[in-house]
Amino acid sequence: MTTQDRIAALERFGYDYDEAHFLVIAALHSGYFVRRQFLGFVKRTNGWRDDALLKKLVDRAHGEVSVFRHNCHICHLGTKPLYDAIGERDNRNRRERQPSTMKNKLMGLDFVLENPGHSYLATEREKLDYFLTTRKIPEPILPTRWYASPYGRGATAKHFVDKYPMFLAAPAGKEEPVPHFCYVDEGLQSTDRFATYLAQYGPLLNALSDFRVIYVAQHEGLVPSAERVFQKFWSLTAAKTPVDFDPETQALLAHFEARQDYEAQDFSRFDTARLIAFREAKTRFGGERYDTLYRLWQTDGIRAVFAANHPGEVFKGAPESRWSTHILRHNYDLFGTLTARGKGRADETEHGNEVRNQVRTE
């Protein structure tokens, strides 16, 4: 279905065009929305439009409204009739989420609303059509999660289950659109999950001739750490051969990677041959010079090795052109403080930030 087909389908439920258009975007990209997002979409700062939409959703049993701290109303679009109408009956945005994931969904929706001109791949089918059919990417390397059937019918594969915004756009100086992958950090005080995300998407990114990663956050606190995570990922995974390194440098890079695994006591990638090669390379690449270069490699990746072995030359594999950030200037305080485990921490509010009251809009 096209966007206009989906809008027309929701208009038949009695929503006006702007309401239907917004609901299509919210359902496909989030499943949740707050009043300010709808008011911003219709270019209103206050008024009756948000109350009217919430009332329609509740009266038609298309959405549930919950109250969080500061009397903030969050609407969850979770009913089958609404998703049936837009051709997405099994969309996982229908599921109820814990506070950290709700915040993540709202942030993803904010990014989409702030960047309406992009060509988004909003559904699993759209993403599969693009990567499998248009780009001829083998399905096994797509990020996949398997879900067991509660009825014993075997597991079902789902792709791109994080449902972060993804879109196609042509960067400056290019004619062909490039896939842009957004990662949404809801502020859980660590970049560990970003590293996991890159590891999951690594095979796909490595198969693409060009791509962009956008780190979406509500503040800049973790941006330096996230950029270091991306640089390391890029140097070790997505840019294996940014330049034609000589065999000696290739051996050195392989040793640094093995050394890092060994020091972290991660032996999952060690077999007998790699262990023997690592022991031999320890002697070959021992000494203060290589120790210093190893520490630089851990922070700057391949660029450090390149700079040491090719002084004065420009490193063509730098990751900056593939990396950017987007800071959302919105207040997400309605969820209180989120812990690293992704749960809301009850604070000095009347009910705590995990308490939600189901209300009907009068």
Secondary structure, DSSP 8 states (H G I E B T S, - for coil): --HHHHHHHHHTTT--HHHHHHHHHHHHHTSEEEHHHHHHHTT-SSSSHHHHHHHHHHHTTS-EEEEEGGGEEEEE---HHHHHHTT-TT-GGGS---HHHHHHHHHHHHHHHH-TTSEE--SHHHHHIIIIIIS---GGGS-EEEEE-TTSS-EEEEESTT---EEEE--TT-SS-EEEEEEE----S-SHHHHHHHHHHHHHHHHSSS-EEEEEESSSTTHHHHHHHHHHHIIIIITS-SS---HHHHHHHHHHHHHHHHHTT--TT--HHHHHHHHHHHHHT-SHHHHHHHHHHHHHTHHHHHHHHSTT---TT-SGGGEEEEE-----GGG-EE-TTS-EE--SSSS-TT--EEE---
